[in-house]
Amino acid sequence: MIKGPNDYSIAQTKEAIRDGLRAIKNTKEDKAVLPGAGSFEIACAEHLVQFARTSVTGKAKLGVHSYADALLVIPRTLAQNSGFDAQDTILAAQEAHIKDGGAWGVDTLTGEPLPAAVANIWDNYMVKR
């Protein structure tokens, strides 16, 4: 039973519950997850920066760097919403990733790098059919 002060709040709550259950259903059906806490985005951005250094020339290099920077919006938002300095937090996570190559994300409790897979933080990955 869902209660709320008005119809709008009840509708929003129902929609949030439905979306959460659908995400669980999709994850079970697709059997595809990625390490969470922004770790995928940090690793992907680092990979793109390395790719731009070795394989891209000219103006396309700017596009690759811009896309890599745009991916960092997820960990940056996690850090900011948790009350930590976004730049320091992302730099620490990037350094941890570079140091051992693992999936390092943002710990929203401490602001320190977090090994997402070890902490069992996962994002579902939608497989296109």
N, C-alpha and C positions, 0 to 999 in steps of 0.2 A: 504494500500500500504506500503510495506516494502522497505526501501532503505538502502544501505550500500556501503562501499568503494570497496568491492569485493564480489565474489560469496560465499566465505566461511563465511563471516560475515552475509550475508543475510540468508544462510542456518542455521546458528547457531541461529539467531533471530527467524526464522520460527519454529525451533525445540523447542526453549524455550517457545514460545507462545503455540504451540501444547501441550507440556507437562503440562503447567499451566492449559489450558482448560480441558485436560484429568483429572487432579487432581480434578478440580471442579466437573466434570461430575461424577467421581467415588465417591466423597463425597456425592453428592446428591442421587446417586443410592443406596449406601451402608447405608446411614444415620448413619454413625459411625465416630465420631471425638473424639479426646483426647485433654486435655489442652496442649497448646504449650509452647514455650519459655524454653524448657528443663525440664519442671516441671514433666512430666511423667517419664523421665529418672531418675530424682532426687528421686522421690517417689519409683520407682521400685528398684533402688540401695539401698535405705534405707530398703525396705522390704526384699531384699535378704540378707543384713547384719544381720538383726534380725533373719531371717530364718537360716542362718549359725550358729548363736549363740545357737539356741535352738534345731535344728533338724539334723544337719550335723556333722559328726565326721571324723577324719582322713584327708587324702589328698583331699577328695572331698570338704572340707571346703575351701581349697586354690582356687579351681576352682570356687566356688560360689563367693568368694571375688574378684577374677580376673574378673569375668563376671560383677559383680556390678561396679567395677572400670571402665570397658570398657564402660558401659552405660553412664558414666559421660563425655564421649568425647563430646557429643552434647552440654551440658551446658558449658563445658570448652571452646569449640571452639567459642560459642556465646560470652563468656566473653572476650576471647583473641582478637577476631576480632573487638570487640567494644572498645578495648584499655584499658580494666580493668585487674587487677590482677586476674587470673583465680582461684587461691586457695581461696583468700578472698571472691570472689564472690560466688563460689560454697558452701563454708562453711556457708556463710550468708543465702543462699537459703535453705541449708539442715537444719539449725537451725530453720528457719521459718517453714519449713515443719514439723519438729519434734514438735515444739511448739503448732501448731494448727491442724496438720494433713491435711491441705489443699494442693492444687496444686500450689506450689510456684516455679516459674521459674526465669530466668535472665532478668532483665530490661536492654536492650542494650543501653538505653539513660543515665541511672544513675549508673548502676552496682549494684543496690540494688535488693533485692528479690522482685518479682512481682507476685501477685496472678493472674495467667494466665486466669482463668475462668472469673474473675471480669473484667480484661482488654480485654476480648474477643479475646484472642489469642488461636487459635486452630490448631491442626495438623489433617490431615485426616488419618484414620486408615483403611487399606485395609482388607476387609473381604475375607477370602479364600473361594472360592466356590467349 
